[in-house]
Amino acid sequence: MAVRADLYMGWRSRLRAVMRMTEREAPAGTTARWEPTVLKPGPETGALARFHPNGTWTGRVKAGGMGPGSPEMEARGRADCEWIINGLWRSCRFEQDQFVAGEKVVTWKAHWIAGWDARAEEYRGMAVDSNGISMVFRGRLEGDRLIMESMGDPAVSLRFIWDAADPRAITWTNEIMTEDRSWRLIEEYVIRP
């Protein structure tokens, strides 16, 4: 895997800042003492809270959204989110019931962790779900929207968008990249904190 020199050098300087040696007043003949610096959440981290509230949602999965031949489904879900690891990462447990013609056909579960990656200097997310799939995402803020796109070379490229223009009704969409490199909507929900 190629490492971009600019990111590597930036990471090295941040590492030195995080794990710096400090001079202390010490008796003659002693050396500097190492003291770890614990990172604290910055404004980028705090900005995530409005996109990942505890709450419930309703919406629809488009026909074909869960694979070829899958029907349109109504969905109802819930999120339980908390700050973890010194408040640097937002961790959410999702559970969603999906219905076809009023009959429950599946309960989908996932775990999502998102935060500001100090080394990459961008938002990162990681998802694992009850379909046995894991994905890593990179993201950005655009006004009231958090946009996370899958990274690497997955079999499927996804884009998640949270739109928090109305904090009482956050819109979440899941899109898939098509063969012509355009995005197609898979599912859309309104999250109510």
RODO-2510 file (C-alpha; in nm, 4 decimals, decimal comma):
residues 193
     n   res          X          Y          Z
     1     m     0,0000     0,0000     0,0000
     2     a     0,1449     0,3366    -0,1006
     3     v     0,1707     0,5986     0,1733
     4     r     0,1334     0,9608     0,0737
     5     a     0,4417     1,1443     0,1986
     6     d     0,2465     1,4562     0,2977
     7     l     0,0049     1,2545     0,5145
     8     y     0,2882     1,0518     0,6637
     9     m     0,4938     1,3601     0,7526
    10     g     0,1853     1,5313     0,8965
    11     w     0,1156     1,2228     1,1029
    12     r     0,4734     1,2134     1,2299
    13     s     0,4640     1,5764     1,3452
    14     r     0,1273     1,5228     1,5174
    15     l     0,2641     1,2097     1,6847
    16     r     0,5550     1,4118     1,8197
    17     a     0,3076     1,6668     1,9541
    18     v     0,0922     1,3983     2,1134
    19     m     0,3793     1,2051     2,2675
    20     r     0,6226     1,4834     2,3436
    21     m     0,9091     1,4848     2,5841
    22     t     0,8771     1,7582     2,8410
    23     e     1,1496     1,9171     3,0381
    24     r     1,0756     1,9255     3,4068
    25     e     1,2598     2,0837     3,6842
    26     a     1,4573     1,7890     3,7999
    27     p     1,7685     1,7329     4,0031
    28     a     2,0941     1,7835     3,8171
    29     g     2,2057     1,4851     3,6115
    30     t     1,8548     1,3604     3,5285
    31     t     1,6951     1,3601     3,1841
    32     a     1,3613     1,4710     3,0461
    33     r     1,0558     1,2746     3,1485
    34     w     0,8051     1,1441     2,8919
    35     e     0,4434     1,2457     2,9476
    36     p     0,1648     1,1318     2,7182
    37     t    -0,0785     1,3908     2,5940
    38     v    -0,4370     1,2698     2,5773
    39     l    -0,6233     1,3997     2,2733
    40     k    -0,9431     1,5854     2,3476
    41     p    -1,2413     1,6209     2,1149
    42     g    -1,2157     1,9260     1,8910
    43     p    -1,4839     2,1152     1,6996
    44     e    -1,4806     1,8593     1,4170
    45     t    -1,5747     1,5858     1,6638
    46     g    -1,8449     1,7937     1,8307
    47     a    -2,0035     1,8612     1,4919
    48     l    -2,0967     1,4910     1,4600
    49     a    -2,3441     1,4855     1,7496
    50     r    -2,6312     1,6391     1,5539
    51     f    -2,6026     1,3738     1,2806
    52     h    -2,5987     1,0735     1,5152
    53     p    -2,8672     1,1226     1,7809
    54     n    -3,0473     0,8585     1,9790
    55     g    -3,3800     0,8236     1,8062
    56     t    -3,6178     0,6356     1,5821
    57     w    -3,6814     0,6478     1,2100
    58     t    -3,9279     0,5479     0,9425
    59     g    -3,8849     0,5239     0,5693
    60     r    -3,8642     0,3006     0,2652
    61     v    -3,6174     0,0678     0,1001
    62     k    -3,6506     0,0988    -0,2782
    63     a    -3,7330    -0,2063    -0,4902
    64     g    -3,4010    -0,3711    -0,5780
    65     g    -3,2300    -0,1885    -0,2908
    66     m    -3,1473    -0,5081    -0,1018
    67     g    -3,0369    -0,6914    -0,4146
    68     p    -3,1817    -0,7884    -0,7523
    69     g    -3,5496    -0,8777    -0,7267
    70     s    -3,5961    -0,7485    -0,3713
    71     p    -3,9328    -0,5731    -0,3240
    72     e    -3,9923    -0,2245    -0,1903
    73     m    -4,0026    -0,2390     0,1895
    74     e    -4,1314    -0,0183     0,4668
    75     a    -3,8808     0,0177     0,7491
    76     r    -3,8841     0,1294     1,1112
    77     g    -3,5666     0,1554     1,3119
    78     r    -3,3938     0,2889     1,6197
    79     a    -3,0501     0,4162     1,7130
    80     d    -2,8706     0,4117     2,0461
    81     c    -2,5581     0,6308     2,0229
    82     e    -2,2895     0,7303     2,2715
    83     w    -1,9467     0,8921     2,2804
    84     i    -1,6618     0,6449     2,3342
    85     i    -1,2816     0,6550     2,3795
    86     n    -1,2428     0,9901     2,5560
    87     g    -1,5311     1,1367     2,3568
    88     l    -1,3407     1,1105     2,0278
    89     w    -1,5722     0,8649     1,8507
    90     r    -1,9518     0,8389     1,8162
    91     s    -2,0667     0,4784     1,8486
    92     c    -2,4187     0,3809     1,7380
    93     r    -2,6127     0,0566     1,7512
    94     f    -2,8830     0,0408     1,4845
    95     e    -3,1741    -0,1994     1,4606
    96     q    -3,4328    -0,1857     1,1821
    97     d    -3,7444    -0,3922     1,1113
    98     q    -3,8365    -0,4227     0,7427
    99     f    -4,1850    -0,5044     0,6137
   100     v    -4,3322    -0,6195     0,2836
   101     a    -4,7098    -0,5701     0,2479
   102     g    -4,7294    -0,5165     0,6265
   103     e    -4,5497    -0,8415     0,7125
   104     k    -4,2147    -0,8243     0,8921
   105     v    -3,9532    -0,9991     0,6799
   106     v    -3,6245    -0,9137     0,8508
   107     t    -3,4632    -0,7320     1,1413
   108     w    -3,1373    -0,5734     1,0302
   109     k    -2,8731    -0,4785     1,2901
   110     a    -2,5544    -0,2750     1,2588
   111     h    -2,2846    -0,1032     1,4573
   112     w    -2,1492     0,2306     1,3317
   113     i    -1,8502     0,4216     1,4695
   114     a    -1,7599     0,7659     1,3336
   115     g    -1,5222     1,0424     1,4301
   116     w    -1,2560     1,2865     1,3209
   117     d    -0,9372     1,1033     1,2239
   118     a    -0,6550     1,3271     1,3494
   119     r    -0,3994     1,1603     1,1246
   120     a    -0,6033     1,1688     0,8021
   121     e    -0,7626     1,5041     0,8941
   122     e    -1,1041     1,3913     0,7756
   123     y    -1,4106     1,2141     0,9077
   124     r    -1,3935     0,8349     0,9128
   125     g    -1,6574     0,5749     0,9822
   126     m    -1,6739     0,1987     1,0180
   127     a    -1,9849    -0,0142     0,9775
   128     v    -2,0497    -0,3816     1,0475
   129     d    -2,3901    -0,5414     1,0111
   130     s    -2,6027    -0,8526     1,0457
   131     n    -2,5454    -0,9343     0,6762
   132     g    -2,1839    -1,0147     0,7655
   133     i    -2,0509    -0,7044     0,5889
   134     s    -1,7963    -0,4483     0,7076
   135     m    -1,7087    -0,1200     0,5388
   136     v    -1,4838     0,1774     0,6053
   137     f    -1,5936     0,5281     0,5075
   138     r    -1,4389     0,8720     0,4653
   139     g    -1,6465     1,1830     0,4981
   140     r    -1,6944     1,5560     0,4967
   141     l    -1,9359     1,8202     0,6141
   142     e    -2,1194     2,0319     0,3586
   143     g    -2,3358     2,2808     0,5442
   144     d    -2,6077     2,0836     0,7254
   145     r    -2,5024     1,7563     0,5620
   146     l    -2,2571     1,4868     0,6657
   147     i    -2,1536     1,2816     0,3617
   148     m    -1,9715     0,9501     0,4132
   149     e    -1,8484     0,7431     0,1153
   150     s    -1,7123     0,3904     0,1307
   151     m    -1,3362     0,3574     0,0887
   152     g    -1,1069     0,1076    -0,0725
   153     d    -1,2157    -0,1257    -0,3456
   154     p    -1,5371    -0,2787    -0,2125
   155     a    -1,7647    -0,4874    -0,4315
   156     v    -2,0271    -0,2183    -0,3683
   157     s    -1,9599     0,1551    -0,3260
   158     l    -2,2001     0,3271    -0,0880
   159     r    -2,2665     0,6869     0,0110
   160     f    -2,4503     0,7766     0,3326
   161     i    -2,5859     1,1285     0,3711
   162     w    -2,7293     1,2745     0,6909
   163     d    -2,9110     1,6065     0,6401
   164     a    -2,9701     1,7847     0,9716
   165     a    -3,1190     2,1090     0,8343
   166     d    -3,4201     2,0277     1,0560
   167     p    -3,2759     1,8880     1,3824
   168     r    -3,6171     1,7368     1,4700
   169     a    -3,6357     1,5432     1,1411
   170     i    -3,2912     1,4397     1,0156
   171     t    -3,2990     1,2848     0,6689
   172     w    -3,0687     0,9883     0,6066
   173     t    -3,0110     0,8397     0,2632
   174     n    -2,8147     0,5380     0,1472
   175     e    -2,7014     0,5437    -0,2159
   176     i    -2,5153     0,2931    -0,4312
   177     m    -2,2792     0,3716    -0,7168
   178     t    -2,4015     0,2339    -1,0474
   179     e    -2,1939     0,1047    -1,3380
   180     d    -2,1993     0,4502    -1,5006
   181     r    -2,0509     0,5983    -1,1770
   182     s    -2,3718     0,7824    -1,0819
   183     w    -2,5454     0,7432    -0,7449
   184     r    -2,8801     0,5606    -0,7123
   185     l    -3,0995     0,5854    -0,4017
   186     i    -3,1389     0,2583    -0,2084
   187     e    -3,3242     0,3792     0,0990
   188     e    -3,4311     0,6984     0,2706
   189     y    -3,5444     0,7673     0,6282
   190     v    -3,6442     1,0467     0,8601
   191     i    -3,4721     1,0196     1,2006
   192     r    -3,6559     1,1726     1,4974
   193     p    -3,4367     1,2294     1,8042
***
